[in-house]
Amino acid sequence: MQNWLEFQAVVMAAGKGSRIPEMTATKPKCLLPVGNKPMIYYPLKLLENAGFRDTKIIVADNFLVDIQEEVDQLGLEINLSFVPIQSDKDWGTADSLRHISDNILTDVIVLSCDLITDIDLHQVLNVYRNNNASLVSLYFSPSQDEQCVFTVPGPKSKNKFEKDIIGYDSKTSRLLLMASASDYEETMPISSALLNKCSNLTLCSKLLDSHMYIMKRWLVNYLVKDVDISTLKGELLPFVVKKQLSRHCKNITLNEKCIEDEEDEKPDIFNISKESDIETNIRSMSCFGNTYNFEEIIKCYAFVADSNIGIRANTLYDYCRINKIIHKLNINLGDEKDKISPEAEILSNQFDKETCFVGPNTKIMEKTSIKSSTIGSRCTINPKTRITDCILMNGVTIEER
């Protein structure tokens, strides 16, 4: 399972954390502590567990040194290459991918730094392989942990959840429709052509888009040509999903153009997605099954994970929630040393090792009671203190009593 020969991994970590400005005003979102590790540890560990040897991390240039220093201390075996982009440019994920297009030589897997999951990545990669897919997107079903009750710090406000409408074939997992619920009021039109072609269409509005996408190399080529596309989820994916079922001109020569192209002066995605002669020969000699139609040029699939933990910690609510259930995450966090840093000094006799996480260089004094809490690095908790069900960020001092 040598994935690093087959895919290149890119982790998007240049986001400004605009949904949680209280926490990202002075530090990047990817370094916010989750458990006793910075947030970016979890997607990197996911890749490492799946066998990846290298990954590129896209970061804002003003936080490059901070991120490098903290990531270097995580003890990961995966080789990391940091790619800085200008922090004053309002780039989306597609812009960032376009920026490193010259360094992407194979198919690519793109992850967000705020994705925290214990899914087996091979399951998603195999959907991509088995169907010769152009694109695979990972989704999570609503979790039982949604029901856990806790108080989100700060002013009382109703949690607003983004709702995406995802349509997929329940038998083949073909991804057929992507839309934002906010774009519609009471009704959403669905084309009769889509319903005619797909009799097993399932529509969901509660799936969580993980922002993990596995893509063919030619989709990066398309981004290079169509510079108007700025984001992957909001612009590229809905466009590609819609195009896969549309009619296209066949047998196009280099000197010919589709009528569609002449009208909107956009690059022809079907022409860019054509197989090379070598790829055609490889496919003709391979032992593929007959489970899908090779005549289709663009094929998008959805992988819906039912039983795994999957959270994007990009809001205060979800950040608090993942810290509450991080001990359930099955990615080598079972050992005590993975939950409590060896560099932490704990003098308390009433410290619950089963339900607490402690970061490095933290000191917990005697005569303290600590239960069900996440404590960051460089914290000091003085005597005669009781902490239950709390999240302490890095560098926090709790005074006596």
Residue pairs with C-beta under 8 A, 6 or more apart in sequence:
1 50
1 51
1 122
2 51
3 50
3 51
3 52
3 125
4 51
4 52
4 53
4 54
5 106
6 106
6 107
7 52
7 106
7 107
7 108
7 109
7 125
7 214
8 54
8 55
8 56
8 104
8 105
8 106
8 107
8 108
8 109
9 47
9 52
9 54
9 55
9 56
9 108
9 109
9 111
10 55
10 56
10 57
10 58
10 97
10 100
10 104
10 108
10 109
10 110
10 111
11 40
11 43
11 44
11 47
11 55
11 56
11 57
11 58
11 111
11 112
11 113
12 58
12 93
12 96
12 110
12 111
12 112
12 113
12 211
13 28
13 29
13 30
13 40
13 57
13 58
13 59
13 67
13 113
14 58
14 59
14 60
14 85
14 87
14 91
14 96
15 29
15 30
15 112
15 113
15 114
15 314
16 24
16 29
16 60
17 23
17 24
17 28
17 29
17 32
17 314
18 24
19 314
19 315
19 316
20 29
20 32
20 314
20 315
20 316
20 319
22 154
22 316
23 29
23 32
23 316
23 319
23 393
24 32
27 63
27 66
28 59
28 60
28 63
28 66
28 67
29 39
29 113
29 114
29 314
30 38
30 39
30 40
30 59
30 67
30 113
30 114
31 38
31 39
31 40
31 63
31 66
31 67
31 70
32 38
32 39
32 313
32 319
32 393
33 39
33 359
33 374
33 376
33 377
33 393
33 394
34 41
34 42
34 116
34 313
34 319
34 322
34 323
34 326
34 374
35 323
35 326
35 327
35 329
35 333
35 339
35 357
35 374
36 339
36 340
36 341
36 357
36 358
36 359
36 360
36 374
36 375
36 376
36 377
37 74
37 359
38 70
38 71
38 74
39 113
39 114
39 116
39 313
40 57
40 67
40 71
40 113
41 71
41 74
41 76
42 115
42 116
42 117
42 329
42 331
43 111
43 112
43 113
43 115
43 116
44 55
44 57
44 71
44 74
44 76
44 78
44 80
45 76
45 331
45 332
46 111
46 115
46 117
46 119
46 121
46 331
47 55
47 78
47 109
47 111
47 121
48 76
48 77
48 78
49 121
49 331
49 332
50 120
50 121
50 122
50 125
52 78
53 78
53 79
54 78
54 79
54 80
54 81
55 78
55 79
55 80
55 81
56 81
56 82
56 83
56 100
56 103
57 67
57 71
57 80
57 81
57 82
57 83
57 113
58 83
58 85
58 96
58 99
58 100
59 67
59 82
59 83
59 84
59 85
60 84
60 85
60 86
60 87
61 84
61 85
61 86
61 87
62 87
63 87
64 82
64 84
67 82
68 82
71 80
73 360
83 99
83 100
85 91
85 96
85 99
89 95
91 99
91 230
92 230
92 231
92 232
92 234
92 235
93 110
93 211
93 231
93 232
93 233
94 223
94 229
94 230
94 231
94 232
94 235
94 236
95 230
97 104
97 108
97 110
97 220
97 223
97 232
98 220
98 223
98 224
98 227
101 220
101 221
101 223
101 224
104 217
104 220
105 217
106 217
107 128
107 214
107 215
107 216
107 217
108 214
108 215
108 217
108 220
109 125
109 212
109 213
109 214
109 215
110 211
110 212
110 213
110 214
110 215
110 232
111 211
111 212
112 210
112 211
112 212
112 312
112 314
114 211
114 312
114 313
114 314
115 210
115 211
115 212
115 310
115 311
115 312
116 309
116 310
116 311
116 312
116 313
116 322
116 326
116 329
117 140
117 210
117 305
117 308
117 309
117 310
117 311
117 329
118 308
118 309
118 329
118 330
118 331
119 138
119 305
119 308
119 310
123 303
123 305
124 136
124 138
124 212
124 214
124 303
125 214
127 133
127 136
127 173
127 301
127 303
128 136
128 214
128 301
130 291
131 291
131 292
131 299
131 301
132 283
132 288
132 292
132 294
132 299
133 214
133 216
133 299
133 300
133 301
134 215
134 216
134 218
134 219
134 240
134 244
134 273
134 297
134 298
134 299
134 300
135 175
135 213
135 214
135 215
135 216
135 219
135 237
135 240
135 241
135 299
135 300
135 301
136 213
136 214
136 300
136 301
136 302
136 303
137 175
137 209
137 210
137 212
137 213
137 237
137 300
137 301
137 302
137 303
138 210
138 212
138 213
138 303
138 305
138 310
139 166
139 204
139 207
139 208
139 209
139 210
139 302
139 303
139 304
139 305
140 207
140 208
140 210
140 304
140 305
140 308
140 310
140 311
141 206
141 207
141 304
141 305
141 306
142 206
142 207
142 208
143 309
143 310
143 311
145 309
145 321
145 324
145 325
145 328
148 321
148 324
148 325
150 320
150 321
150 324
150 389
152 159
152 316
152 317
152 320
153 316
153 320
154 316
159 315
159 317
162 180
162 182
163 180
163 181
163 182
163 205
163 206
164 178
164 179
164 180
164 181
164 205
164 207
164 209
165 177
165 178
165 179
165 180
165 181
165 184
165 188
165 203
165 204
165 205
166 175
166 177
166 178
166 203
166 204
166 205
166 207
166 209
166 302
167 175
167 176
167 177
167 178
167 190
167 194
167 201
167 202
167 203
167 204
168 174
168 175
168 176
168 177
168 201
168 202
168 204
168 301
168 302
168 304
169 176
169 198
169 200
169 201
169 202
170 200
170 201
170 202
171 200
172 200
172 292
172 301
173 301
173 302
173 303
173 304
174 198
174 299
174 300
174 301
174 302
175 241
175 300
175 301
175 302
176 194
176 198
176 201
176 241
176 245
176 300
177 190
177 194
177 201
177 203
177 241
178 237
178 238
178 241
179 188
179 238
180 234
181 205
190 201
193 245
194 201
194 245
195 201
197 245
207 304
208 310
208 311
208 312
209 233
210 310
210 312
211 232
211 233
211 312
213 232
213 237
216 273
218 272
218 273
219 236
219 240
219 273
221 272
222 267
222 269
222 272
222 273
223 229
223 236
225 267
225 272
226 266
226 267
229 235
229 236
229 239
237 300
239 269
240 269
240 298
240 300
241 300
243 269
243 270
243 298
244 296
244 297
244 298
244 299
244 300
248 258
248 268
248 270
248 297
249 256
249 258
249 259
249 260
249 268
249 270
252 258
252 268
252 270
252 271
257 268
258 268
258 270
258 271
260 266
260 268
261 267
261 268
269 298
270 297
270 298
273 297
273 298
274 297
275 283
283 294
292 299
309 325
309 328
309 329
309 330
311 318
311 321
311 322
312 318
313 319
313 322
320 391
323 374
323 391
326 333
326 357
326 374
327 333
327 339
327 354
327 355
327 357
332 338
333 339
336 353
339 353
339 356
339 357
339 358
340 346
340 353
340 356
340 357
340 358
341 358
341 359
341 360
341 361
341 362
341 377
342 360
343 360
343 361
344 358
344 359
344 360
344 361
344 362
344 363
344 364
345 362
345 363
345 364
346 358
346 364
347 363
347 364
347 365
347 366
348 364
348 365
348 366
348 367
348 368
348 369
348 370
349 366
350 368
350 369
350 370
351 364
351 368
351 369
351 370
352 370
352 371
352 372
355 371
355 372
355 373
356 370
356 371
356 372
356 373
356 374
356 375
357 373
357 374
357 375
358 364
358 375
359 375
359 376
359 377
359 378
359 379
359 394
360 377
360 378
361 377
361 378
362 375
362 376
362 377
362 378
362 379
362 380
362 381
363 379
363 380
363 381
364 370
364 375
364 381
365 380
365 381
365 382
365 383
365 385
366 383
367 383
367 384
367 385
368 381
368 382
368 383
368 384
368 385
368 386
368 387
369 385
369 386
369 387
369 388
370 381
370 387
370 388
371 387
371 388
371 389
372 388
372 389
373 387
373 388
373 389
373 390
373 391
373 392
374 390
374 391
374 392
375 381
375 387
375 392
375 396
376 392
376 393
376 394
376 395
376 396
377 394
377 395
378 394
378 395
379 392
379 394
379 395
379 396
379 397
379 398
380 396
380 397
380 398
381 387
381 397
381 398
382 397
382 398
382 399
382 400
383 400
384 400
384 401
385 398
385 399
385 400
385 401
387 398
392 398
